[in-house]
Amino acid sequence: MAPRAGQPGLQGLLLVAAALSQPAAPCPFQCYCFGGPKLLLRCASGAELRQPPRDVPPDARNLTIVGANLTVLRAAAFAGGDADEDGDQAAGVRLPLLSALRLTHNHIEVVEDGAFDGLPSLAALDLSHNPLRALGGGAFRGLPALRSLQLNHALVRGGPALLAALDAALAPLAELRLLGLAGNALSRLPPAALRLARLEQLDVSLNGLAGLGPDELRALERDGGLPGPRLLLADNPLRCGCAARPLLAWLRNATERVPDARRLRCAAPRALLDRPLLDLDGARLRCAESGADARGEEAEAAGPELEASYVFFGLVLALIGLIFLMVLYLNRRGIQRWMRNLREACRDQMEGYHYRYEQDADPRRAPAPAAPAGSRATSPGSGL
C-alpha cells in the first residue's frame, strides 16, 4: 500500500529537506569557516586584512585572526560600529555567541577603550605576540564572561606606561581565572593581577623577576582560607641572596602553588649560578657587605657542598702525608746508609782541605828570597 500524503514519515522528510535548503550564513572574505556544533572561523590573510572582518556570521563561536596587519583595534571593533563615551555600542551586539577570540601575531600596537564591546559571551581572549605600545584603561570593559586573558610576549615595547595602563585594564575583570604574562620583561607582579579575587593561575615565566618581596607574597594569599592562584615562575633571573629568604620559605610551604618550582634557578651571585633555588639553605643566604661589590650583589656563605669539598681536600692531603711517612719508614736503613756515606764524604773532603792548609802554613816550606840583580857570589880564596 502506498503511504498517504498525510503520514508523519513524509512530513518529517519534508521538514528535513526544508531545513537543508536554507542558505547558511556566508563565510567572510579571506577567512575559513568550519562547521560543527560550534562555528569556527580562521582568518589568516597576511597584510591584506587591516581590520576585523565585518561580515562574521552572528552564530560564530570561535574566531581566529593570525598573521594579519591590524595595527589598531578601535572601539567596538567587533560590534560593527563605534562606541560612545559611555561605552554603548552604536551597532549593538553583533556576535552574541562568540566565546573565544584569538588575535596573535597581528602587529597590534594600540588597543583602544571598548575595543571588545559587543562580545558579552567572550570567555577567552588571546593577544599574545603583538607589539603593544598603548592599552586603554577600559580596553577590556564589557567582558563579564571573560575567564582567560593571554598577553604573552606582548608588553615588552610599551614600557612603564603600558604596565600602568594594564593595571587599570585588569581591574574590571572580576571573573578572570587565567592570566598569561609570560615573556614581557616584568620586574614585578602587576598589582591589579594580585587583586583579582577569582584568579586561579598567573603565568609570569620568562620575565625579569629577580624575586618576590614580602608584600607580593602576602598579596598572593587570600582571606578566609581560600586557595590562592597558581604561579608560574620559571626562567626568571632570580637573585639568591638574603632577599630570597621569604620566597624560599613560601615555596617550601606551598610547593603545589608553583608547578614549576623545581625549575627555578639562581642567576646571581656568580657562585650560585644555575643552582636550583629549592636546594639552597635559607639560613646560609647572605647579603654582600657594603663596598665588597660595586653593584651590591648578594652572596651566600660557604654551603654544605663547599665545606664538604674542603674536608675532602684535607683528607687527600693527610693521605699523601701518611704515604710519605710510610715510604720513609720502609726505607729507613737505606736512608741511614745514605746519610752515613754523605757524612763520611763530607769528612774526607774537610780533611783534605785541612791538610792543604797545614802545608801552606809551614814556614820551612817557604821559598828563599831571590838575589839582587847584577851581584855575584865570591869564594874565600878568590883574593878579592
Salt bridges, closest charged atoms under 4 A:
GLU112 OE2 - ARG74 NH1 3.17
ASP117 OD2 - ARG141 NE 3.36
GLU175 OE1 - ARG177 NH1 3.34
GLU175 OE2 - ARG198 NE 3.52
GLU200 OE2 - ARG177 NE 3.64
ASP215 OD1 - ARG218 NH2 2.18
GLU221 OE2 - ARG257 NH1 3.38
ASP235 OD2 - ARG263 NH2 3.32
ASP281 OD2 - ARG284 NE 3.73
GLU297 OE2 - ARG295 NH2 2.94
GLU305 OE1 - ARG275 NH2 3.91
GLU307 OE2 - ARG284 NH1 3.42
GLU358 OE2 - HIS354 NE2 2.59
ASP362 OD1 - ARG364 NE 3.56
